[in-house]
Amino acid sequence: MSEIPAKATESEDPSNSGRARAAGDLSDARASHGTPASDGTSASPVPARSAAADARDDRDARDDRAARDDRDARSARDPRDPDATGFGSEEPRPGEPLWQSKPPGSIYDYIKVASFSIGPDGLVDQWSLRAEQVFGIPAARAVGMDPIEAFIDPDLRAQGQRKMAEILDGREWTGVVPFRVPDDSDEGGRGKDGLAEVYVMPTRTEEGEKAAVCIVVDVRTLRRMETDLAASQAIFGQSPFGFLLIDTDLRVRRANQRFASLFGGTPDDHRGRSVHDYLARPEAERVAATLRRVLESGDSITDMHVTGFLPGSDERRHWSVNLYRVHSGSGRPIGIAWLGIDITARRAAAREAAAARRNLALLNDAGARIGNSLDLETTARELLDVVVPGFCDLATVDLYQGLLAGDETPPGLADGSAELRRVAFSSAVSDAPFVGGGAEVAVGAVHHYPFNSPCADALRTARVQHVPGEDGGLVQSTLAVPMVAHDTVVGLAQFARTKGSEPFGDRDRELAVELAARAAVCIDNARLYRREHERALILQRSLLPPGDPVAAGLDIACRYLPGNSSADRHSEVGGDWFDVIELPGHRTALVVGDVMGRGLRAAVAMGELRSAVRTLALLDLEPAEVLSALDEIARGLGAPGGVQQATRAARRPREADLSEVYLATCVYAVYDSVTRRCTFANAGHLPPVLVEPGEDALMLDVPPGMPLGVGGEPFEEVEVELPEGALLALYTDGLVESRDHPLDEGLQAFVGALTDPTRPLEDVCDHVLTTLDTHHGEDDIALLMARVQGLPADSVGDWTLPREPRSVGRAREFARTRLQSWDLEALVDTTELLVSELVTNALRYGEGEIRLRLLLDRTLVCEVWDSGLVQPRRRRARDTDEGGRGLQLVGLLSAAWGSRRTPRGKTVWFELPLPDGETTLADPAEALLSLF
């Protein structure tokens, strides 16, 4: 055992140059104290060292330090050097001290080992640099201290003194000693406690006196290292995750059992492997680059996804890898820790959950976007807008041709070979043609599938068919999904995915069936609506005046726009109507009405009211009376028992079914072309608009009254004299009201559009429809316009006859003279005969003076007025009767005849057609003979 000089070393870092200095001092100690050489011989003692020797030793130590620094630099540059990896050890080289310190990363970076020597007097005579670090006491203070008194607890000092005496007697001793470090700053003088494992070796001084060298290890650091090592081993060895330690060459230095169980072999079999031994080249390159980045930057990587295959398996696996750099005790990077977790099942579950969420989102989107229109083609396009590209890459919809033509589709399943029309196509692949189901079919084309084809089978069985793509084609596979609504197949939807896309699975098939079923229900609803709408429209149009109406003394123009004619979406047909009814005496009834509600019921109610109006008009009732009768009829439309039942029900309180209540607005006007006077009555309708020549348009103040069907209120009449050339406009609310334009704004716009009444009526109608917002499609639009053209004075013959028998002859004379002035000699005989018959009846059965009036327009009208209230009644005379054949004769010779009440009596009239070369007039003689 060598002796160590009793002197304190300089305070240097023991891990670098201090270690070299300590090694040099130790070599000198061997030489000076006779330390045994490596061959077992003992060197002889030498005198005390001189100052020159000390300087030489310092220079040698600096040279050793420079050489070691150069070696460390070379090892850092050469990654093949084992010490550069941090996991190897360096063998001592020739000529270097045996106790040369290891490079950074040795065990002494983790544990605290110190040494000091005790002189013969039991006091410290040497204090190493490690001792300064362990105890925190510099050498200058420690040398000369009694270690027992300085470090041992007072209760143990006696025992310590005995042990020290034994040691100085030449006995070695090792054991664990509790100690405390004296601290002058501590007021109690106790300092900090510690626990050290001490190995005491006897030695002798230069004078031959007994001394001791003490090696001290911090036990608490050792215990902590043991605990950390055990915990690390437990984590590394028992971890359920794959754990790797990768060195700076990016090769595996250690693998745990879990990793080895996955990739085969034992943990030791994986030493020296790289990521290229486990992963395919592109993935391995990516992972290796990430490892280098972690090693260089020190930044940790969390949840890096790595994809690969296990040995002997074709199943693609997914791992989540966490990477972090590992450092030695001195802080030098020595490698990378790899912690891998198999997330294949989690990825599959996440894909399933994502697919479920995507499908739910797709269904929600379908519910919001499909069925917003009642048009078949639009609904089909809405389906494709939802599925492309969210569900598939290409899609088509085919509907049965009979369905689109309005034919009734029988319930159940068709044979699949009927004609279909392609109504929609969508592609997310640069408008690529759909080639998954045979020959290409253009949108709008009519086609059919072969009986044995998968598409025909899908239509026939109402089951989804999977159609594989053609070799060399764009489509990978196609789902042919029948569109079934209410157990009826209405068409076929095809969803295709291109090559490279994920193939269709069972979940996709279910989703495709659900989407097609939703679209099929909407298409079937659109079909039913289209059928009802077309029928209602046909009914409505059949009830409107055919062609351009004509009237005496009026120039007529009209327009009717159904509610859907100008809109992109379909709306139900409404109950708007208008009519022009010719009345006796060259009078004309103008009618515009609107049944509240929409659909077939409204159209039927409109037809009933229009028929009732024409019937009441032929009775020649006053406008207010016509509306009163219409009110009764409208109330009867909603009652099972008709008008009488509705009248009785109105007298007692009841809960009315609003779906059975028919309400309508109507304006009824009667125009007399002779007097140019027009009588109006209004039942809740918008006011007529009048434009006089040279004046601005104005709305006539006609009391609106209650709508038809309400009942209980009388209607008022307003009579207005219309100047020649005036323009009269009747209309419905669809012309002046919409969601975007309130009623007042629309009325003002309508009045402002009627600026030039002298233009042709057709142009005026077109101008009004162009100026106003008539393209909203929310309601039907009815517009009836009439320009006043009264009968000229020379086309009217008016005479008053006294109540005496000779008035009959004078009436015939007046008629003959006026007809001759009108160049109507062909009508003279018939007219004289019929005038004589009517004047005779007025003398025999009427009262007051008699008035005769001839009116010439498109026909010849003769009127006989008197003050009597009794209406003439036509009857069939028996063969033996001498009279009663006058009205029969009037009916035989005239085109039409009748009677009407007047405010002062009645008027009996007949009408004769004008001779135009084509009309054959009845022979009076033959008519007389036919009566007998």
Secondary structure as UniProt FT lines:
FT   TURN            14..16
FT   HELIX           17..33
FT   TURN            38..39
FT   HELIX           51..77
FT   TURN            79..80
FT   HELIX           82..85
FT   TURN            94..95
FT   TURN            98..99
FT   TURN            104..105
FT   HELIX           107..109
FT   STRAND          113..118
FT   TURN            120..121
FT   STRAND          124..127
FT   HELIX           129..135
FT   HELIX           139..142
FT   TURN            143..144
FT   HELIX           147..151
FT   HELIX           154..156
FT   HELIX           157..168
FT   TURN            169..170
FT   STRAND          173..181
FT   TURN            184..185
FT   TURN            187..188
FT   STRAND          192..204
FT   TURN            206..207
FT   STRAND          210..218
FT   HELIX           219..238
FT   STRAND          242..246
FT   TURN            248..249
FT   STRAND          252..255
FT   HELIX           257..263
FT   HELIX           267..270
FT   TURN            271..272
FT   HELIX           275..277
FT   HELIX           281..297
FT   STRAND          301..309
FT   TURN            311..312
FT   STRAND          316..327
FT   TURN            329..330
FT   STRAND          333..342
FT   HELIX           344..369
FT   TURN            370..371
FT   HELIX           376..387
FT   TURN            388..391
FT   STRAND          394..400
FT   HELIX           401..404
FT   TURN            405..406
FT   STRAND          420..427
FT   TURN            430..431
FT   TURN            436..437
FT   TURN            443..444
FT   STRAND          446..447
FT   TURN            451..452
FT   HELIX           454..461
FT   STRAND          465..468
FT   TURN            471..472
FT   STRAND          475..485
FT   TURN            486..487
FT   STRAND          488..498
FT   TURN            499..500
FT   HELIX           506..543
FT   TURN            552..553
FT   STRAND          554..561
FT   TURN            563..564
FT   STRAND          574..583
FT   TURN            584..586
FT   STRAND          587..598
FT   HELIX           600..618
FT   TURN            619..620
FT   HELIX           623..637
FT   TURN            640..641
FT   HELIX           642..650
FT   HELIX           658..660
FT   STRAND          664..672
FT   TURN            673..676
FT   STRAND          677..683
FT   STRAND          689..691
FT   TURN            693..694
FT   STRAND          698..699
FT   TURN            709..710
FT   STRAND          717..721
FT   TURN            724..725
FT   STRAND          727..731
FT   HELIX           733..735
FT   HELIX           743..753
FT   TURN            757..758
FT   HELIX           761..771
FT   STRAND          781..788
FT   HELIX           793..795
FT   STRAND          796..801
FT   TURN            805..806
FT   HELIX           807..821
FT   TURN            822..823
FT   HELIX           825..827
FT   HELIX           828..845
FT   STRAND          850..856
FT   STRAND          859..866
FT   TURN            879..880
FT   HELIX           886..893
FT   STRAND          896..902
FT   TURN            903..904
FT   STRAND          905..913
FT   HELIX           924..930
//
